Amino acid sequence: MKKIILCLVLITLNGCLSMFIKQPEATLEIKNDEFKGIKTVTLEANLYSQETHRLMGSDIPVFAAKCIFYKEIKNNNVTAPKVTFNVQADINREPLKGDVIFLIDDNKLNYKIEEISAENISKVYGSNSKVSSSNYKILRGSIKLNDSFEQSISTSNPIKIRLYSGEKPMTFSIENNDLKKLSEFLAAK
């Protein structure tokens, strides 16, 4: 009986917390699209919030975000980088709103968040006759970066990002290798 209960607890924790076990490094991808005559540059970074809650003696991030930086290059002309935020939050969170604020050293850069949406997700886990589920919400929004962003990060470490779910803050950080990859993304021409 103890083994069954332990298995159920582990399955539930794995389903609910699997994204918090290890933060993967950002990935940078540069592709040539011969049909359109463009080069696309994409950086995907998985970030975990500085806001945490205690669970089983450990501090677990409350939020996880996939940040996708994207730009196109055609004839040496570079589009303004677009950043899409996909934040995994609890089911009761409000959609993103207001500005995304980047804290770079002592400078704050504000960008109006656009393309806002929220999607409820339900997942069911189980084996044999035992079933558990997790419910969460994906909060989405995007911004367009300007030249001042690229100029500001050249000497910064780390960069803090503040988003708001309704009035509640969510704070993420880009640092170390992820920050190096962001610099490579911005430098790609």
C-alpha positions in Angstrom: 0.0 0.0 0.0 2.8 2.4 0.9 4.4 1.8 -2.6 1.2 2.6 -4.3 0.8 5.9 -2.4 4.4 6.8 -3.0 3.9 6.1 -6.7 0.8 8.3 -6.9 2.6 11.1 -5.1 5.5 10.9 -7.5 3.3 10.8 -10.5 1.4 13.8 -9.3 4.6 15.8 -8.5 6.1 14.8 -11.8 3.1 16.1 -13.6 2.8 19.3 -11.7 6.5 20.2 -11.1 8.3 18.5 -14.0 9.1 21.9 -15.6 10.9 23.0 -12.4 13.4 20.1 -12.1 16.0 21.6 -14.4 16.1 24.8 -16.3 17.4 24.0 -19.8 19.8 26.3 -21.5 18.5 28.7 -24.1 18.7 27.6 -27.7 19.7 29.8 -30.7 18.7 28.8 -34.2 19.6 30.6 -37.4 17.9 29.4 -40.6 18.1 30.5 -44.2 14.7 30.4 -46.0 15.7 30.2 -49.7 12.1 30.5 -50.8 11.5 33.8 -49.1 15.1 35.0 -49.4 15.3 35.7 -45.7 17.3 34.5 -42.7 15.3 33.8 -39.5 16.9 34.0 -36.1 15.1 32.5 -33.1 16.2 32.3 -29.4 14.1 30.2 -27.0 14.8 30.6 -23.3 13.0 28.8 -20.5 12.9 30.9 -17.4 11.7 30.4 -13.8 10.3 33.1 -11.6 12.0 34.6 -8.6 8.6 34.3 -6.8 8.5 30.9 -5.1 6.5 28.9 -2.6 7.6 26.2 -0.2 6.8 22.6 -1.1 8.3 19.7 0.8 11.1 21.7 2.2 12.1 23.3 -1.1 11.5 26.7 -2.8 9.6 26.0 -6.0 9.2 28.8 -8.6 5.6 29.9 -8.9 5.8 30.6 -12.7 7.7 29.2 -15.7 8.0 31.2 -18.9 9.1 30.2 -22.4 10.5 33.4 -24.0 10.8 33.3 -27.8 12.9 36.0 -29.4 12.5 36.2 -33.2 13.7 38.4 -36.0 14.1 38.2 -39.8 17.0 39.5 -42.0 16.5 40.3 -45.6 19.1 42.1 -47.8 20.9 43.2 -44.6 17.7 44.8 -43.2 16.8 43.4 -39.8 13.2 43.5 -38.5 12.6 44.7 -34.9 13.0 41.7 -32.6 9.7 40.3 -31.3 9.5 38.6 -28.0 6.7 36.2 -27.2 6.1 35.2 -23.6 4.3 32.0 -22.7 3.9 31.9 -18.9 2.7 28.8 -17.1 0.7 29.9 -14.1 -2.0 28.6 -11.8 -5.5 28.3 -13.2 -6.8 31.4 -11.3 -4.3 33.9 -12.8 -5.5 36.8 -14.8 -4.1 37.5 -18.3 -0.9 39.5 -18.8 -1.5 43.3 -18.9 0.3 46.6 -18.9 4.0 46.8 -19.7 6.9 44.3 -19.7 9.7 46.0 -17.8 13.3 45.1 -18.4 15.7 46.0 -15.6 19.1 46.3 -17.2 21.7 47.4 -14.7 20.0 50.5 -13.2 18.0 51.3 -16.4 14.3 50.3 -16.9 13.0 49.8 -20.4 9.2 49.5 -20.7 7.4 47.8 -23.6 3.6 47.7 -24.0 2.5 44.1 -24.1 0.3 43.1 -27.1 -1.3 40.0 -28.5 -2.6 39.0 -25.1 -4.3 35.7 -24.5 -4.8 33.1 -21.8 -5.5 29.4 -22.2 -6.7 26.9 -19.6 -4.9 23.6 -19.8 -5.9 20.3 -18.1 -3.7 17.2 -18.1 -4.5 13.8 -16.8 -1.9 11.4 -15.5 -2.3 7.9 -14.4 -1.6 4.2 -14.6 -3.9 1.3 -13.9 -6.9 2.5 -11.9 -5.2 5.5 -10.3 -5.6 8.9 -12.0 -4.5 12.4 -11.1 -4.7 15.6 -13.0 -3.2 19.1 -13.1 -4.8 22.3 -14.3 -2.9 25.4 -15.2 -3.1 28.4 -17.4 -0.8 29.6 -20.2 -0.6 33.4 -20.2 0.6 34.8 -23.6 1.7 38.2 -24.8 4.4 39.7 -27.0 6.4 42.9 -27.4 8.7 44.4 -30.1 12.1 45.5 -28.9 13.9 48.7 -30.1 17.5 49.7 -30.5 17.9 50.9 -26.9 17.5 47.3 -25.7 20.4 46.0 -27.7 22.6 48.9 -26.7 21.7 48.4 -23.0 22.5 44.8 -22.6 26.1 44.9 -23.9 27.5 45.1 -20.4 24.7 43.9 -18.3 24.5 40.7 -16.2 21.8 39.7 -15.3 18.7 41.1 -17.0 15.5 41.1 -15.0 12.1 40.9 -16.7 8.9 41.9 -14.9 5.5 41.0 -16.3 2.1 41.4 -14.6 -0.8 38.9 -14.3 -3.5 41.4 -13.5 -1.8 43.4 -10.7 0.4 40.5 -9.5 4.1 40.7 -10.5 6.1 37.9 -12.1 9.9 38.4 -12.2 12.3 36.4 -14.4 16.0 36.7 -14.9 18.2 36.2 -18.0 21.8 35.5 -17.0 25.0 33.6 -17.7 24.8 31.4 -20.8 21.3 32.5 -21.6 22.5 36.2 -21.6 25.4 35.2 -23.9 22.9 33.6 -26.3 20.7 36.7 -26.2 23.7 38.8 -27.1 24.4 36.4 -30.1 20.8 36.7 -31.1 20.9 40.5 -31.2 24.2 40.5 -33.0 23.1 38.2 -35.8 22.9 40.1 -39.0 
